[in-house]
Amino acid sequence: MKITIMTLFKETIDQILNYSIMGRAKKSNQIELEAIDIRPFAANKHHQVDDYPYGGGAGMLMMAQPICDCFEHVKETMPGVKPRVLYMTPQGKVWNQQMAEEFAKEEHIVILCGHYEGVDQRVIDEIVTDEISIGDYVLTGGELPAVIIADSIMRLKPGVLGKQESFEEESFSDGLLEYPHYTRPAEFRGRKVPAELLSGNHKKIEEFRREQSLINTYNKRPDLLKKANLSIKDKRFLENYAKNHCK
């Protein structure tokens, strides 16, 4: 898999892509990650990439030509592969774990980072396949959202995290929030690690973690329970929990 981020701030993206798990995955060729600077593709001698919007209004708009020419270059790096092109915008569909799993199956993902007041609509009409948002708020550019998207996708690829269980048991992987985690010491400032986790009984630990996951979701994100894959046992546990903890 290859993830290409088209941006005006390549250095910023490169620093993050070369860090921690993303950096190790890149160096070991488990996944190809790259940032491409849009500015050199500008046709004018000053490498201008923005201009005033027709009809007036505040701010500048990224021009169509540099972006589209940059994209043509990016496509040539993987001939015969039709990339999925994501444009980071507050108007897009809000990103979630299910979408990350869907995109992790793609061969080539291109993420376009907008800046200023966004991009010329013709760019969206011409090359974008998916408009994506990371939440209902506005940032100064699409670089941080792009890295978030890339991270959430690449960590699903086999071998990147080391163990399959590393992401299979995490929040949202089965529609629920994850259970709490503890490490040494067994007691810290009067707070003890739950006895179930110290029992050595794997079945008991698994049941405890499932119950804690249900409790976390019930208390923090009850909306997720409507779509979660719950067993009869899960539903009974939640019913009893609700009865005993309702105010």
Secondary structure as UniProt FT lines:
FT   STRAND          2..7
FT   HELIX           10..17
FT   HELIX           20..27
FT   TURN            28..29
FT   STRAND          32..37
FT   HELIX           39..41
FT   TURN            45..46
FT   STRAND          50..51
FT   TURN            54..55
FT   STRAND          61..62
FT   HELIX           64..76
FT   TURN            79..80
FT   STRAND          84..94
FT   HELIX           97..103
FT   TURN            104..105
FT   STRAND          108..112
FT   TURN            116..117
FT   HELIX           121..126
FT   STRAND          130..133
FT   HELIX           143..154
FT   TURN            155..156
FT   TURN            158..159
FT   HELIX           165..168
FT   TURN            171..174
FT   STRAND          187..188
FT   TURN            189..190
FT   STRAND          191..192
FT   HELIX           195..198
FT   HELIX           202..220
FT   HELIX           222..226
FT   HELIX           232..245
//
